[in-house]
Amino acid sequence: MPRRSYDQYCAVARALDAVGDRWTLLIVRELLGGSRRYTDLHADLPGVSTDMLASRLKDMERDGLVTRRRLAPPGAVTVYELTARGRALRPALTVLADWGAPALGEPRPTDAVRAHWFAVPLMARLARHFTDGTAVVGVALDEGEFHVLLGPDAAGTADGPRYADGPAERPDVLLRMDAATCAAVADDRLPLDRGIAAGRIALTRPDAPDADPA
């Protein structure tokens, strides 16, 4: 299929040539959490057809946003991951999430929900709250778990908080809440400290069981 373009000498138009197609930015959202297999991507992008997902991934490889890598045995599967150019879209997704959070309201009957979909808007809120050296914050909802890494990565090159799907091996802090509370925190309608004080958010420190949970 020939590449579609706005054919406008404009930075916004050039960006939309690469990421303006349906599903592209949601694939970026998924891969911000780390490498994913094709089957994992398809499972966490309900509504996308296999043909569409394959086409979008091919386009994103062509545009230098995504790369494929073969895991060493015993995994020996192919995973997709963001390139540096793809990871550079994180601030754009954060702004979009902040802009879209007030429109969430109550989930519609047809809405799918994944816990890690709250990670992008939540990262900045957690970084703003945990300024005491906390490095790993686990977030547990009924729909699943994810964790946010606030400290530098192993190479010391992290340029801001990042997230990964699933529970952390050793979180410094674990937050438990329901999806409605998480949406309220993501939208800044509920400051994290107020949610904890009100009992809507349970905070525990797994490595310090005798410490004050608040």
Salt bridges, closest charged atoms under 4 A:
ASP21 OD1 - ARG4 NH2 2.89
GLU30 OE2 - ARG29 NH2 2.83
GLU30 OE1 - ARG36 NH1 3.01
GLU30 OE1 - HIS116 NE2 2.78
ASP40 OD2 - ARG37 NE 3.09
ASP44 OD2 - ARG36 NH2 2.56
ASP44 OD1 - ARG114 NE 2.88
ASP44 OD2 - HIS116 NE2 3.99
ASP59 OD2 - ARG56 NH1 3.70
ASP59 OD1 - ARG62 NH1 3.44
GLU61 OE1 - ARG68 NE 3.13
ASP63 OD1 - ARG3 NH1 2.58
ASP63 OD1 - ARG62 NE 3.30
GLU81 OE2 - ARG69 NE 3.07
ASP98 OD1 - ARG125 NH1 2.89
ASP111 OD1 - ARG108 NH2 3.23
ASP132 OD2 - ARG205 NH2 3.94
ASP159 OD1 - ARG90 NH2 2.80
ASP165 OD1 - HIS116 ND1 3.62
ASP187 OD2 - ARG189 NE 2.77
ASP188 OD1 - ARG125 NE 3.40
ASP188 OD1 - ARG128 NH2 2.75
ASP207 OD2 - ARG170 NH2 3.41
